[in-house]
């Protein structure tokens, strides 16, 4: 089965919609403390740029060979041009709406001695006009893709997500959502939600054990009319809640180095597997494997076919 499905990854057509970001990393040596304040002085020796947020999800699906498109909002600035160029290099179809009144979201991480010392964020919410254009564009694109991923980082570009889900559902698309915030009602009607523990606690409250968690998760799944709820649980692996059924997948991480972007890799792998015709359980199994690999890497990273099939 696995060889048949992985051979079909190239045929999966994935549209990612959400908060597009650029991750910048400055690496350097730390040999002294600043005389101006009790902080380390980092002498920057290397700089890296990576696609972040929804763009990192697209990077992950593309790295597995899927036909990938990205719809989002950026500023009309230098980081936006960097993002566009990187998408082009990976063969990702770019549908970025440029909003000249805002800055592209940038997360700058300063790394010294293999440790993140500080993160500096640049971000502004998109304007209503650009968001309306994005909704129109989504409606014209959705028919061309099998699986739709909504990558919500609560930065403002998914205020129309309920309308988008309704449009995708009407066309019979598989809809995956990486959710954020205090209200999941706007994701009602999606196929699968993939919250982590802290995101789920904000919605259903703290559970007292597995039985209590299952009851709360199943109530949420039913109330939102979801096919499934996939809870990512760090060192506890994942739990998949479907109607009348719960399955647990133990963690496959050998070493946890950096969890940033792990959720992006999980939902991307899930989407590619489903787009290639895999069953939900097989898709979750592979996504769990991918998450276990990516947390052993520094920063927002991807997994390759070779890593996944050799894991």
C-alpha positions as CSV (number, residue, x, y, z in Angstrom):
1,X,0.0,0.0,0.0
2,X,2.7,2.5,1.1
3,X,4.6,2.3,-2.2
4,X,1.4,2.8,-4.2
5,X,0.4,5.8,-2.1
6,X,3.8,7.5,-2.0
7,X,4.1,7.0,-5.8
8,X,0.9,9.0,-6.1
9,X,2.2,12.0,-4.0
10,X,3.0,13.8,-7.3
11,X,-0.6,13.7,-8.3
12,X,-1.9,15.3,-5.0
13,X,-3.1,18.8,-5.7
14,X,-3.0,21.0,-2.5
15,X,-4.1,24.6,-2.0
16,X,-2.8,26.3,1.2
17,X,-4.5,29.4,2.4
18,X,-3.4,31.4,5.4
19,X,-0.9,33.7,7.1
20,X,2.2,33.9,5.0
21,X,5.5,34.7,6.8
22,X,9.2,34.9,6.2
23,X,11.4,33.4,8.8
24,X,14.8,34.9,9.1
25,X,17.6,33.4,11.2
26,X,20.8,35.2,12.2
27,X,23.5,32.8,13.6
28,X,26.5,34.0,15.5
29,X,29.1,33.6,18.2
30,X,28.5,34.7,21.7
31,X,31.7,35.5,23.6
32,X,30.8,38.4,25.9
33,X,28.0,40.3,27.7
34,X,27.1,43.8,26.5
35,X,28.4,46.7,28.7
36,X,25.1,48.5,28.0
37,X,22.7,45.9,29.5
38,X,23.0,42.3,30.9
39,X,22.5,40.7,27.5
40,X,24.7,38.6,25.3
41,X,26.4,40.2,22.3
42,X,25.9,38.1,19.1
43,X,28.4,38.6,16.3
44,X,26.4,37.5,13.3
45,X,28.3,35.1,11.0
46,X,25.5,33.5,8.9
47,X,22.0,34.5,7.8
48,X,19.3,32.2,6.6
49,X,15.8,32.8,5.2
50,X,13.0,30.3,5.2
51,X,9.3,30.3,4.3
52,X,7.2,30.6,7.4
53,X,3.6,30.2,8.5
54,X,1.3,29.1,5.7
55,X,4.2,29.3,3.3
56,X,6.1,26.7,5.4
57,X,3.1,24.4,5.0
58,X,3.4,24.9,1.2
59,X,7.1,24.3,1.4
60,X,6.4,21.0,3.2
61,X,3.8,19.7,0.7
62,X,6.0,20.7,-2.3
63,X,9.0,18.9,-0.7
64,X,7.0,15.7,-0.8
65,X,6.3,16.2,-4.5
66,X,2.7,17.5,-4.4
67,X,1.4,20.1,-6.8
68,X,1.1,23.0,-4.5
69,X,-0.4,26.5,-4.6
70,X,-0.3,29.2,-1.9
71,X,-2.9,31.9,-1.4
72,X,-2.2,34.7,1.1
73,X,-1.4,38.3,1.8
74,X,1.9,40.1,2.0
75,X,3.1,43.7,2.0
76,X,4.6,45.2,-1.1
77,X,8.1,45.1,0.2
78,X,11.5,43.3,0.1
79,X,10.4,40.4,2.3
80,X,7.5,39.8,-0.1
81,X,9.8,39.6,-3.0
82,X,12.0,37.1,-1.1
83,X,9.0,35.0,-0.4
84,X,7.8,35.1,-4.0
85,X,11.3,34.1,-5.2
86,X,11.5,31.2,-2.8
87,X,8.1,29.9,-3.8
88,X,9.2,30.0,-7.4
89,X,12.3,28.0,-6.7
90,X,10.2,25.3,-5.1
91,X,7.7,25.2,-8.0
92,X,4.9,26.5,-5.7
93,X,2.2,28.4,-7.6
94,X,2.1,31.8,-5.8
95,X,-1.2,33.7,-5.4
96,X,0.0,36.4,-3.0
97,X,-2.1,39.5,-2.7
98,X,0.2,42.5,-2.2
99,X,-1.1,45.1,0.4
100,X,1.0,48.2,0.1
101,X,-0.3,49.6,3.4
102,X,1.2,46.8,5.5
103,X,4.5,45.0,6.1
104,X,5.0,41.4,5.2
105,X,5.1,39.3,8.4
106,X,8.7,38.6,9.3
107,X,9.9,36.6,12.3
108,X,13.6,37.3,13.0
109,X,15.3,34.8,15.3
110,X,18.8,35.4,16.6
111,X,20.7,32.2,17.4
112,X,23.9,32.0,19.5
113,X,25.6,28.7,20.4
114,X,22.7,26.7,18.9
115,X,20.2,28.5,21.2
116,X,17.5,31.0,20.2
117,X,18.3,34.2,22.2
118,X,15.6,36.5,20.9
119,X,12.8,36.6,18.3
120,X,11.7,39.9,16.8
121,X,8.3,40.0,15.0
122,X,7.2,42.4,12.3
123,X,3.4,42.1,11.5
124,X,0.3,44.1,10.6
125,X,-3.2,42.9,9.8
126,X,-4.3,43.1,6.1
127,X,-6.9,45.6,4.9
128,X,-10.5,44.7,4.2
129,X,-10.1,45.5,0.5
130,X,-7.3,43.0,0.0
131,X,-9.1,40.4,2.0
132,X,-12.2,40.7,-0.2
133,X,-9.9,40.2,-3.3
134,X,-8.4,37.2,-1.6
135,X,-11.9,35.6,-1.1
136,X,-12.8,36.2,-4.8
137,X,-9.5,34.6,-5.8
138,X,-10.1,31.6,-3.5
139,X,-13.5,31.0,-5.1
140,X,-11.8,30.9,-8.6
141,X,-9.0,28.6,-7.5
142,X,-10.7,26.0,-5.2
143,X,-12.1,23.8,-8.0
144,X,-8.5,23.0,-9.2
145,X,-7.4,21.3,-6.0
146,X,-8.2,18.1,-4.1
147,X,-7.3,19.2,-0.6
148,X,-7.5,22.6,0.9
149,X,-5.4,23.5,4.0
150,X,-6.2,26.6,6.1
151,X,-3.1,27.5,8.1
152,X,-4.3,30.0,10.7
153,X,-1.7,31.8,12.8
154,X,-4.2,34.5,13.9
155,X,-2.5,37.2,12.0
156,X,-5.7,38.4,10.2
157,X,-5.6,36.9,6.7
158,X,-8.3,34.2,7.5
159,X,-11.2,36.4,8.7
160,X,-13.3,35.0,5.8
161,X,-12.4,31.4,6.6
162,X,-16.1,30.3,7.3
163,X,-17.1,31.5,3.8
164,X,-14.1,29.7,2.3
165,X,-14.9,26.4,4.1
166,X,-18.5,26.6,2.9
167,X,-17.3,27.2,-0.7
168,X,-14.8,24.3,-0.6
169,X,-17.3,21.9,1.1
170,X,-19.9,22.7,-1.6
171,X,-17.4,21.4,-4.2
172,X,-16.7,18.3,-2.1
173,X,-13.1,19.1,-1.2
174,X,-11.2,17.6,1.8
175,X,-10.6,20.6,4.1
176,X,-7.9,20.6,6.7
177,X,-7.5,23.3,9.3
178,X,-4.6,24.1,11.7
179,X,-6.7,26.3,14.1
180,X,-5.9,29.2,16.4
181,X,-7.8,31.4,18.8
182,X,-10.7,31.1,21.4
183,X,-13.5,30.2,19.0
184,X,-13.4,27.2,16.6
185,X,-17.0,27.8,15.4
186,X,-15.7,29.5,12.2
187,X,-14.1,26.2,11.2
188,X,-17.4,24.3,11.3
189,X,-17.9,22.1,8.3
190,X,-14.2,21.4,7.8
191,X,-13.1,17.8,7.3
192,X,-10.3,17.7,9.9
193,X,-8.9,20.0,12.6
194,X,-5.4,19.5,13.9
195,X,-5.0,21.5,17.1
196,X,-2.2,20.9,19.6
197,X,-2.8,20.5,23.3
198,X,-2.6,24.1,24.3
199,X,-5.0,25.1,21.5
200,X,-7.5,22.5,22.4
201,X,-7.4,23.4,26.1
202,X,-8.4,27.0,25.2
203,X,-11.5,25.6,23.6
204,X,-12.7,22.7,25.7
205,X,-10.9,23.4,29.1
206,X,-8.4,21.3,31.0
207,X,-9.2,17.6,31.0
208,X,-8.8,15.2,34.0
209,X,-7.7,12.1,32.1
210,X,-8.1,10.2,28.8
211,X,-11.8,9.5,29.2
212,X,-12.5,13.1,30.0
213,X,-10.4,14.2,27.0
214,X,-12.1,11.8,24.7
215,X,-15.6,13.1,25.7
216,X,-14.6,16.7,25.3
217,X,-12.8,16.1,21.9
218,X,-15.8,14.1,20.6
219,X,-18.3,16.8,21.7
220,X,-16.2,19.4,19.9
221,X,-15.9,17.3,16.8
222,X,-19.7,16.7,16.7
223,X,-20.6,20.3,17.4
224,X,-18.4,21.5,14.5
225,X,-19.6,18.7,12.1
226,X,-16.1,17.4,11.5
227,X,-15.1,14.2,9.9
228,X,-12.2,14.0,12.5
229,X,-10.3,15.8,15.1
230,X,-6.5,15.1,15.2
231,X,-4.9,16.2,18.4
232,X,-1.1,16.6,18.3
233,X,0.3,15.9,21.8
234,X,4.1,16.4,21.7
235,X,5.8,13.6,23.5
236,X,2.5,11.8,23.8
237,X,2.1,11.4,20.0
238,X,-1.3,12.0,18.4
239,X,-4.9,11.1,19.0
240,X,-7.4,10.8,16.2
241,X,-11.1,11.3,17.1
242,X,-13.8,10.1,14.7
243,X,-17.4,9.3,15.3
244,X,-17.6,6.4,17.8
245,X,-13.8,5.9,17.6
246,X,-10.5,7.1,19.0
247,X,-7.0,5.9,18.0
248,X,-3.7,6.8,19.6
249,X,-0.4,7.1,17.7
250,X,2.7,7.0,19.9
251,X,5.4,9.6,19.3
252,X,8.1,8.7,16.8
253,X,10.5,11.4,17.8
254,X,14.0,10.1,18.5
255,X,15.3,13.5,19.7
256,X,13.4,16.8,20.2
257,X,15.5,19.7,19.1
258,X,13.1,22.3,18.0
259,X,9.2,22.0,17.7
260,X,8.7,25.2,15.7
261,X,6.9,24.4,12.5
262,X,6.2,20.8,13.5
263,X,2.4,21.4,13.1
264,X,3.0,22.6,9.6
265,X,4.8,19.4,8.7
266,X,2.1,17.3,10.2
267,X,-0.8,18.9,8.4
268,X,1.2,19.1,5.1
269,X,2.0,15.3,5.2
270,X,-1.6,14.5,6.1
271,X,-2.9,16.5,3.1
272,X,-0.4,15.0,0.7
273,X,-1.4,11.4,1.8
274,X,-5.1,12.2,1.6
275,X,-4.6,13.8,-1.8
276,X,-2.9,10.7,-3.0
277,X,-5.8,8.5,-1.9
278,X,-4.6,7.1,1.4
279,X,-7.0,6.2,4.2
280,X,-7.2,8.6,7.1
281,X,-5.4,6.2,9.5
282,X,-2.6,5.7,7.0
283,X,-2.3,9.4,6.5
284,X,-2.1,10.1,10.2
285,X,0.5,7.3,10.6
286,X,2.7,9.0,8.0
287,X,2.1,12.5,9.4
288,X,3.1,11.2,12.9
289,X,6.3,9.9,11.4
290,X,7.0,13.2,9.7
291,X,6.4,15.1,12.9
292,X,8.9,12.9,14.7
293,X,11.6,13.6,12.1
294,X,11.1,17.4,11.9
295,X,11.4,18.1,15.6
296,X,14.9,16.8,15.4
297,X,15.8,19.7,13.1
298,X,16.5,23.4,13.9
299,X,13.8,25.9,13.0
300,X,11.0,25.6,10.5
301,X,12.1,22.6,8.4
302,X,10.8,20.0,6.0
303,X,11.0,16.2,5.6
304,X,11.9,14.5,2.4
305,X,10.4,11.4,0.8
306,X,13.6,9.5,1.6
307,X,13.5,10.5,5.3
308,X,9.9,9.4,5.6
309,X,10.2,6.1,3.8
310,X,13.4,5.3,5.6
311,X,12.1,6.2,9.1
